[in-house]
Amino acid sequence: MLGVLPGLLALRRAIAEQLQQHDIALLDRLGTYAFAAWNAHLLWLSSGGAENALKPLLTEAAALRENLLGDAEALRRRRPRRR
């Protein structure tokens, strides 16, 4: 969001004209909202939330990967060789 914000603000007048029924002040506050979301994300990352949330997923993914590799190996062994 922060990367495209300058381009959006450059189009402010056109946006306001096209979307007259919408509150243009929301566009004016978009940078504040983006920084607030970024700050919340950084706080969550620094709290260890990312690691805690990913740990069960990684455990499940490792087990699924092992099953898939085993199935693929079994299929490879059963496939007749082509000449």
trRosetta pair geometry for C-beta under 8 A, 3 or more apart (Angstrom, degrees):
i j d omega theta_ij theta_ji phi_ij phi_ji
1 4 6.5 -72 -152 45 31 94
1 5 6.2 53 152 -53 68 98
1 30 7.2 -139 177 165 118 100
1 33 8.0 -79 150 96 157 90
1 34 4.1 -152 104 -117 130 125
1 37 7.6 62 30 59 147 136
2 5 5.5 -30 -145 -3 34 124
2 31 7.4 78 -115 -134 75 74
2 34 5.2 162 -63 144 78 140
2 35 7.4 84 -86 -68 118 69
2 38 7.2 12 -34 -51 130 145
4 7 5.3 -58 -167 44 65 115
4 8 5.9 67 137 -25 86 103
5 8 5.6 -58 -146 37 34 111
5 9 6.2 30 160 -18 69 106
5 30 6.3 180 -124 109 102 113
5 31 5.4 89 -159 -87 149 88
5 34 6.6 -112 -67 10 132 161
6 9 5.8 -57 -145 38 31 109
6 10 6.4 37 153 -24 64 103
7 10 5.6 -51 -151 30 33 114
7 11 6.8 19 153 -8 63 107
8 11 5.8 -67 -155 44 34 103
8 12 7.4 73 143 -66 62 69
8 15 7.4 33 -172 -45 79 151
8 27 6.8 -146 150 -158 114 106
8 30 6.9 -46 103 80 147 160
9 12 5.4 2 -163 -46 46 111
9 27 7.5 155 -96 157 63 103
11 14 4.9 -58 -172 49 80 113
11 15 5.4 86 126 -30 91 101
12 15 5.7 -59 -145 38 28 111
12 16 6.2 27 158 -20 66 107
12 24 7.3 86 -170 -169 89 116
12 27 6.3 158 -123 126 87 140
12 28 7.9 61 -133 -75 128 76
13 16 5.8 -55 -147 35 29 111
13 17 6.4 27 154 -18 63 106
14 17 5.7 -54 -147 36 32 111
14 18 6.2 22 158 -12 66 111
15 18 6.0 -64 -144 43 28 104
15 19 5.8 -18 172 23 67 115
15 24 7.1 131 109 -125 100 97
15 27 6.1 116 113 -87 148 164
16 19 6.8 -75 -128 59 19 80
16 20 7.2 60 164 -91 57 58
16 24 4.6 15 -107 -100 97 141
16 27 7.9 -118 -66 34 82 148
17 20 6.9 -8 -164 -60 26 92
19 22 4.2 -21 156 29 110 120
19 24 7.5 140 89 -80 103 81
22 26 7.1 -70 161 31 102 129
23 26 5.1 92 92 -16 95 100
24 27 5.5 -41 -169 29 59 113
24 28 6.7 62 137 -20 73 101
25 28 5.1 -51 -150 36 45 118
25 29 6.3 32 154 -12 72 106
26 29 6.0 -64 -148 44 30 101
26 30 6.9 61 147 -59 61 85
27 30 5.5 -20 -156 -21 38 120
29 32 4.9 -50 -169 40 73 118
29 33 6.0 76 133 -25 85 99
30 33 5.6 -54 -147 37 35 112
30 34 6.2 36 154 -21 67 105
31 34 5.7 -54 -146 35 31 112
31 35 6.4 27 157 -14 65 105
32 35 6.0 -57 -148 39 29 108
32 36 6.3 31 153 -20 64 108
33 36 5.6 -56 -147 36 30 113
33 37 6.4 29 155 -17 65 106
34 37 5.8 -54 -148 37 30 110
34 38 6.3 31 153 -19 64 108
35 38 5.5 -53 -144 38 33 113
35 39 6.2 37 155 -22 66 105
36 39 5.7 -52 -146 36 29 113
36 40 6.4 30 154 -18 63 105
37 40 5.7 -53 -147 36 32 111
37 41 6.3 34 152 -21 64 106
38 41 5.6 -54 -150 35 31 114
38 42 6.4 29 153 -17 65 105
39 42 5.8 -54 -147 37 31 109
39 43 6.4 32 154 -19 64 105
40 43 5.7 -53 -147 36 31 112
40 44 6.4 33 153 -20 64 106
41 44 5.7 -56 -150 35 30 112
41 45 6.4 30 153 -18 65 105
42 45 5.6 -51 -146 36 33 112
42 46 6.2 26 158 -14 66 109
43 46 6.0 -60 -144 41 29 106
43 47 6.3 31 155 -26 64 108
44 47 5.8 -56 -149 30 29 113
44 49 4.4 -62 -178 50 79 146
44 50 6.9 99 131 -43 89 82
45 49 6.8 -80 -80 51 22 94
45 50 5.2 15 -122 -18 67 126
48 51 5.1 -52 -167 43 72 113
48 52 5.6 71 135 -23 87 105
49 52 5.7 -60 -142 42 30 109
49 53 5.9 26 161 -18 67 111
50 53 6.0 -59 -144 39 26 107
50 54 6.1 15 161 -14 63 115
51 54 6.1 -64 -142 41 26 105
51 55 6.4 42 160 -44 63 99
52 55 6.2 -38 -148 6 27 116
53 56 7.9 -68 180 32 32 93
53 57 7.4 14 142 -2 64 119
54 57 5.4 -71 -156 48 48 112
54 58 5.6 47 152 -26 84 107
55 58 5.9 -56 -145 34 27 109
55 59 6.6 28 157 -19 62 105
56 59 5.6 -52 -149 34 35 114
56 60 6.4 33 155 -15 67 106
57 60 5.8 -56 -149 40 32 109
57 61 6.0 32 153 -21 67 109
58 61 5.5 -52 -140 38 31 113
58 62 6.3 37 158 -25 64 102
59 62 6.0 -52 -151 29 27 111
59 63 6.9 23 153 -13 61 105
60 63 5.9 -59 -155 37 33 109
60 64 6.3 30 152 -17 68 109
61 64 5.6 -56 -146 40 33 111
61 65 6.1 38 154 -25 66 106
62 65 5.7 -52 -147 33 30 114
62 66 6.6 32 154 -20 62 103
63 66 5.8 -52 -152 33 32 112
63 67 6.7 31 151 -17 64 105
64 67 5.7 -55 -152 36 34 112
64 68 6.3 31 153 -18 68 107
65 68 5.8 -56 -146 38 30 109
65 69 6.2 29 157 -18 66 107
66 69 5.9 -56 -146 37 29 109
66 70 6.3 30 155 -18 63 108
67 70 5.7 -58 -150 38 29 112
67 71 6.3 27 155 -17 66 107
68 71 5.7 -54 -146 38 31 110
68 72 6.2 32 155 -19 65 106
69 72 5.7 -53 -144 37 31 111
69 73 6.3 32 155 -20 64 106
70 73 5.8 -55 -148 35 29 111
70 74 6.5 30 154 -18 64 105
71 74 5.7 -54 -149 36 32 111
71 75 6.4 31 154 -17 65 106
72 75 5.7 -54 -148 37 32 111
72 76 6.3 36 152 -22 65 105
73 76 5.6 -52 -148 33 32 114
73 77 6.6 30 154 -18 64 104
74 77 5.8 -56 -151 36 32 109
74 78 6.4 21 156 -13 66 112
75 78 5.9 -63 -144 42 31 106
75 79 6.3 43 157 -38 66 102
76 79 6.0 -45 -148 15 29 116
